[in-house]
Amino acid sequence: MNKASVKQAPVKNLLDTLSKISLYISMTSLVVMTAIITYQVVARYFFNDSPAWSERLSLVLLGYLVFFGAAVGVHERFHIRIDALRDAVPPRLAKLFDVCANIAVVGAGIVMIIAGFQLTTTLWPFDIPSLGIPRGLALLPIPIAGFLITLFAGAQLINDLRTHPKEAE
């Protein structure tokens, strides 16, 4: 193991841990959302009494599921990309495609941080009536996931810039 690998190990462990936490948040949101929707359907069809909070809470959880799941997708490199062109070009050009893609993802993450923070702080004073929680709490995953996406894509960008094109294959 070379010196660069030893220095990168703690950073990789931190990024892996953040990704796992994001994955657990996303998975928990999915399970709870599924339980709430099931409860809503049963209450509506069998008891003719659907709870007012269930649909809105499911939508809040959907935001957590999607945004934290997107951050995990960036970390695991299974976000949307088209490899047909990348795989058809020489390794140096393929590496350039990877670098450009990571720069674009970092840019999108920064936009999520800035716009998400503005949106969250602007709407925080207003409650979601059916839940009694701040509206900003429903939007909180946007800037947090934006930060994680920026962090994960930035780390991949640095790794891509340090790696020789033939090593990336």
C-alpha positions in Angstrom: 0.0 0.0 0.0 1.4 3.4 -1.0 1.3 6.6 1.0 -1.6 8.1 -1.0 -3.7 5.0 -0.2 -3.0 5.3 3.5 -4.0 9.0 3.4 -7.2 8.2 1.5 -8.4 5.4 3.7 -9.9 7.6 6.5 -11.5 9.8 3.9 -13.0 6.8 2.1 -14.2 5.4 5.4 -15.9 8.7 6.2 -17.6 8.9 2.8 -18.7 5.2 3.1 -20.1 5.9 6.5 -22.0 9.0 5.3 -23.3 7.0 2.4 -24.5 4.2 4.7 -26.3 6.7 7.0 -28.0 8.2 3.9 -29.0 4.8 2.8 -30.5 3.9 6.2 -32.4 7.2 6.2 -33.7 6.4 2.7 -34.6 2.8 3.6 -36.3 3.9 6.8 -38.3 6.5 4.9 -39.5 3.9 2.4 -40.5 1.4 5.1 -42.4 4.0 7.2 -44.0 5.5 4.1 -45.2 2.1 3.0 -46.6 1.4 6.5 -48.4 4.8 6.5 -49.9 4.3 3.1 -51.0 0.8 4.0 -52.6 2.1 7.2 -54.3 4.9 5.2 -55.8 2.4 2.7 -57.0 0.1 5.4 -58.6 3.0 7.4 -60.3 4.4 4.3 -61.7 1.1 2.9 -62.5 -0.8 6.0 -63.4 2.0 8.5 -64.3 4.8 6.1 -62.1 7.1 8.1 -58.8 8.1 6.5 -56.4 10.0 8.8 -55.7 13.6 7.6 -51.9 13.4 8.3 -51.1 10.2 6.5 -50.8 11.5 2.9 -48.8 14.6 3.8 -46.4 12.7 6.0 -45.9 10.2 3.2 -45.0 13.1 0.9 -42.5 14.4 3.5 -40.9 11.0 3.8 -40.8 10.7 0.0 -38.5 13.8 -0.1 -36.1 12.1 2.4 -36.2 8.9 0.4 -35.5 10.6 -2.9 -32.8 13.1 -1.9 -30.8 10.8 0.4 -31.2 8.0 -2.1 -29.8 10.3 -4.8 -26.8 11.0 -2.6 -26.1 7.3 -2.2 -26.5 6.9 -6.0 -23.7 9.5 -6.5 -21.5 7.8 -4.0 -22.0 4.4 -5.6 -21.8 5.8 -9.1 -25.1 4.5 -10.1 -26.6 7.8 -10.9 -27.9 8.5 -14.4 -25.2 8.4 -17.1 -24.9 7.1 -20.6 -21.9 4.8 -21.0 -22.3 3.8 -24.6 -20.3 6.8 -25.9 -17.9 6.8 -23.0 -17.1 3.1 -23.6 -16.6 3.7 -27.4 -13.8 6.3 -27.0 -10.1 5.9 -26.0 -9.4 5.8 -22.2 -8.1 9.4 -22.1 -11.2 10.8 -23.6 -13.4 8.5 -21.4 -11.5 9.9 -18.4 -12.3 13.4 -19.6 -16.0 12.5 -19.8 -15.8 11.2 -16.2 -14.2 14.5 -15.0 -16.7 16.6 -16.9 -19.6 14.5 -15.4 -18.3 14.9 -11.9 -17.9 18.6 -12.4 -21.5 18.8 -13.5 -22.7 16.8 -10.5 -20.6 19.0 -8.1 -22.3 22.0 -9.7 -25.8 20.5 -9.2 -24.9 19.7 -5.6 -23.9 23.3 -5.0 -27.1 24.5 -6.5 -29.0 22.1 -4.2 -27.1 23.5 -1.2 -27.8 27.1 -1.9 -31.3 26.9 -3.2 -32.3 24.2 -0.7 -30.9 26.3 2.2 -32.8 29.4 1.0 -36.0 27.4 0.6 -35.7 25.6 3.9 -35.0 28.8 5.9 -37.6 30.8 4.1 -40.4 28.2 4.8 -39.2 27.1 8.3 -41.5 29.5 10.1 -44.6 28.1 8.4 -46.2 24.9 9.7 -47.6 22.0 7.7 -51.2 22.2 9.1 -52.0 18.5 9.1 -48.7 17.6 10.8 -47.9 20.5 13.0 -44.2 20.5 12.0 -42.3 23.3 10.2 -42.6 23.2 6.4 -38.8 23.7 6.3 -38.3 20.3 7.9 -39.9 18.7 4.9 -37.3 20.5 2.7 -34.3 19.9 4.9 -33.1 16.9 2.8 -32.4 19.2 -0.2 -29.4 21.1 1.2 -28.2 18.2 3.2 -28.3 15.8 0.2 -26.8 18.6 -1.9 -23.8 18.8 0.5 -23.4 15.0 0.4 -23.7 14.9 -3.4 -21.1 17.7 -3.6 -18.8 15.8 -1.2 -19.2 12.4 -3.0 -18.8 13.8 -6.5 -15.9 16.0 -5.4 -14.1 13.0 -4.0 -14.7 11.1 -7.2 -13.4 14.0 -9.2 -10.2 14.2 -7.2 -9.8 10.4 -7.6 -10.4 10.6 -11.3 -7.8 13.4 -11.7 -5.3 11.4 -9.7 -5.9 8.1 -11.6 -4.2 7.4 -14.8 -6.8 6.6 -17.6 -5.6 3.0 -18.0 -6.0 2.4 -14.2 -9.6 3.5 -14.3 -10.5 0.6 -16.7 
